[in-house]
Amino acid sequence: MAMEKAIIGKKVGMTQIFDENGKAVPVTVIEAGPCVVVQKKTVENDGYEAIQLGFEDVAEKKLSKPEMGHLSKAGVSPKRHLKEFRLADCSKFEVGDEIGVDLFEKGDQVDVTGISKGKGYQGAIKRHNAQRTPTSHGGGPVHRHAGSMGSTSTPSRIYKGKIGAGQMGNEQVTVQNLDIVHIDQELNVIAVRGAIPGPKGGIVYIKNTVINRSKVKGPATTISSNPQKKSARG
């Protein structure tokens, strides 16, 4: 089993790069690290294994005394962002270690977590992809309303979770199974195929994907091996 990896980064924006076959690949550029291991949790002391990473230097005056005490105990300079990652094997990391993009390799599959763009208070059509009512035959002015939901005597109310207007976006979103297509160690940059949540400058967390990508057992053939089929009988 490959070593689990994790890092904190900042979304730079989207662009495209060309692969070895000349095809354009849409990618999101992430400034990842360098991060510092601020704390290491063990089964003996905490009941589980995890490491806490710190990212992006910040002025000491912008942190509280408890925050500075936590960082000073680890001998780490003031950091703006802290994030804990629960990894299967944390023995290879120690407090004070610096983690950069060289931890990852081109071709790795990762899950990227971020806070999605906030879209404010939206109606049922934009928020839940609901349909509007017909615009003819005197249907207005409720074409974009949610419509009737509650029955009469039973249940005489609307069940929780029904679609409706409300706050949209500004929530934690994870995009899974993205490919790393380029790594630049000098610029601390990782380029992943596809889009990730959040605005430019938003903080994101990159970790090995939890999806099990099993290898193909063998080349696919056009001839069936089922003896009941004509193609197999010859």
C-alpha positions in Angstrom: 0.0 0.0 0.0 1.4 3.4 -1.0 2.1 5.9 1.7 -0.8 8.3 2.4 0.0 11.9 1.6 -1.6 15.2 2.5 -0.9 18.9 2.2 -2.6 22.3 2.5 -2.7 24.7 -0.5 -4.1 27.8 -2.0 -6.1 27.8 -5.3 -4.4 30.0 -7.9 -6.8 29.6 -10.8 -7.5 27.5 -13.9 -5.6 27.1 -17.1 -4.8 24.5 -19.6 -1.7 22.5 -20.4 -0.8 20.1 -23.2 0.0 16.5 -22.7 2.6 14.4 -24.6 0.0 13.7 -27.3 -0.7 17.4 -27.8 -4.2 17.3 -26.2 -5.3 20.3 -24.1 -5.9 19.3 -20.5 -8.0 21.7 -18.3 -6.2 22.0 -14.9 -6.5 23.9 -11.7 -3.3 25.3 -10.4 -2.7 25.0 -6.6 0.1 26.6 -4.6 0.7 23.7 -2.2 2.9 24.2 0.8 5.5 24.3 2.1 3.7 23.1 5.2 5.2 22.3 8.6 4.2 19.4 10.9 2.9 21.3 14.0 1.5 18.4 16.0 1.6 14.6 15.9 -1.2 12.6 17.5 -0.7 9.0 18.6 -2.9 6.1 19.6 -1.3 6.0 23.1 -2.0 9.7 23.8 -5.0 10.6 21.7 -6.6 7.3 20.6 -5.8 7.7 16.9 -3.0 8.7 14.6 -2.9 12.0 12.9 -0.6 14.9 12.0 -1.5 18.6 12.1 0.0 20.8 9.4 0.6 24.5 9.4 0.5 26.6 6.2 1.3 30.3 5.3 3.4 32.5 7.6 1.5 35.3 9.5 2.5 38.1 11.8 2.6 37.0 15.5 0.3 39.9 16.5 -2.5 38.3 14.4 -2.6 35.2 16.5 -4.0 34.7 20.0 -1.8 33.7 23.0 -3.2 30.1 23.0 -2.5 29.8 19.3 1.1 31.1 19.7 1.7 28.8 22.7 0.6 25.8 20.6 3.0 26.8 17.8 5.8 27.8 20.1 5.7 24.4 21.8 6.4 22.8 18.4 9.1 25.3 17.6 7.2 26.5 14.6 6.9 30.1 13.3 3.4 31.7 13.3 1.1 30.0 10.8 -2.2 31.3 9.4 -3.9 27.9 8.7 -3.8 24.7 10.7 -5.4 21.4 9.5 -5.3 17.9 10.9 -5.0 14.9 8.6 -5.7 11.3 9.8 -3.3 9.1 8.0 -2.9 5.3 8.2 0.8 5.6 9.0 2.2 8.8 10.6 5.5 7.2 11.7 7.3 8.9 8.8 6.4 12.4 10.0 7.9 14.2 13.0 7.1 17.6 14.5 9.0 20.3 12.7 9.2 18.4 9.4 8.6 20.5 6.3 6.3 19.0 3.6 6.3 20.3 0.1 5.0 19.3 -3.3 7.8 16.8 -3.8 5.7 14.5 -1.5 3.4 13.9 -4.5 4.1 12.5 -7.9 2.7 13.1 -11.3 -0.1 10.6 -11.9 -1.3 10.5 -8.2 -5.0 10.5 -7.6 -6.2 12.9 -4.9 -9.3 14.3 -3.3 -9.4 18.1 -3.0 -11.5 19.7 -0.3 -12.4 23.4 -0.2 -15.2 25.9 0.7 -17.4 26.5 -2.3 -18.2 30.0 -3.6 -21.0 31.6 -1.7 -24.0 32.6 -3.9 -26.2 34.2 -1.3 -30.0 33.6 -0.8 -31.3 31.8 -3.9 -34.6 30.5 -5.0 -35.7 26.9 -5.6 -34.9 26.9 -9.3 -31.2 28.0 -9.0 -30.6 26.2 -5.7 -32.3 22.8 -6.4 -32.6 22.8 -10.2 -36.4 22.9 -9.9 -38.7 23.6 -12.9 -40.8 26.7 -13.4 -44.5 26.6 -14.0 -45.9 27.2 -17.6 -45.9 30.9 -18.4 -49.2 31.0 -20.2 -52.9 30.7 -19.2 -52.7 33.0 -16.2 -50.1 31.1 -14.2 -48.3 34.2 -12.9 -46.8 35.6 -10.8 -45.5 32.4 -9.3 -43.6 30.9 -12.2 -40.3 30.5 -10.2 -41.9 29.6 -6.8 -41.4 26.3 -5.1 -45.1 25.4 -5.4 -47.4 23.5 -3.1 -45.8 20.9 -0.9 -47.9 20.3 2.2 -50.9 18.1 2.1 -54.2 18.8 4.0 -55.0 16.6 6.9 -52.0 14.4 6.5 -49.4 15.5 7.4 -50.6 19.1 7.5 -47.1 20.3 7.4 -44.0 20.3 5.1 -41.4 17.6 5.9 -37.9 18.7 6.7 -35.5 18.6 3.8 -38.0 19.6 1.1 -36.5 21.9 -1.6 -36.9 25.6 -1.0 -35.2 29.0 -1.2 -32.2 29.6 1.1 -28.5 30.1 1.5 -26.6 28.6 -1.5 -22.9 27.7 -1.6 -20.3 28.6 1.1 -20.1 25.1 2.3 -17.4 22.4 2.4 -17.1 20.5 -0.9 -14.8 17.6 -1.8 -14.0 16.7 -5.4 -12.7 13.2 -5.6 -10.4 11.2 -7.8 -8.5 14.0 -9.5 -5.3 13.3 -11.4 -2.1 15.3 -10.7 -0.8 16.1 -14.2 2.1 18.5 -13.4 4.3 19.4 -10.4 6.7 22.3 -10.2 8.9 22.0 -7.1 10.5 25.4 -7.6 7.2 27.3 -7.5 5.5 24.9 -5.1 2.7 24.3 -7.6 0.5 21.3 -8.3 -1.7 21.1 -11.3 -4.7 18.8 -11.1 -7.0 17.8 -13.9 -10.5 19.5 -13.7 -12.1 22.0 -11.3 -12.0 22.3 -7.5 -14.2 24.2 -5.2 -13.7 27.8 -4.0 -12.6 31.1 -5.3 -9.1 32.1 -6.4 -7.0 32.4 -3.2 -9.2 29.9 -1.4 -7.6 27.4 1.0 -7.8 23.8 -0.1 -6.8 20.4 1.4 -5.2 17.8 -0.8 -5.1 14.1 0.2 -4.9 10.7 -1.4 -8.2 9.7 -2.9 -10.4 7.3 -0.9 -11.7 5.7 -4.1 -10.2 2.3 -4.9 -9.0 2.4 -8.5 -8.5 -1.2 -9.2 -6.2 -2.2 -12.1 -7.6 -3.6 -15.3 -7.2 -7.3 -15.2 -6.4 -7.7 -18.9 -7.1 -6.4 -22.4 -10.7 -6.3 -23.4 -11.6 -8.4 -26.4 -14.4 -8.2 -28.9 -15.1 -12.0 -28.8 -17.2 -13.3 -25.9 -16.0 -16.3 -24.0 -19.6 -17.3 -23.3 -20.2 -20.7 -25.0 -23.9 -19.9 -25.4 -23.0 -17.1 -27.8 -22.3 -17.6 -31.5 -19.1 -15.6 -31.3 -17.6 -18.1 -28.9 -18.7 -21.2 -30.9 -16.8 -20.0 -34.0 
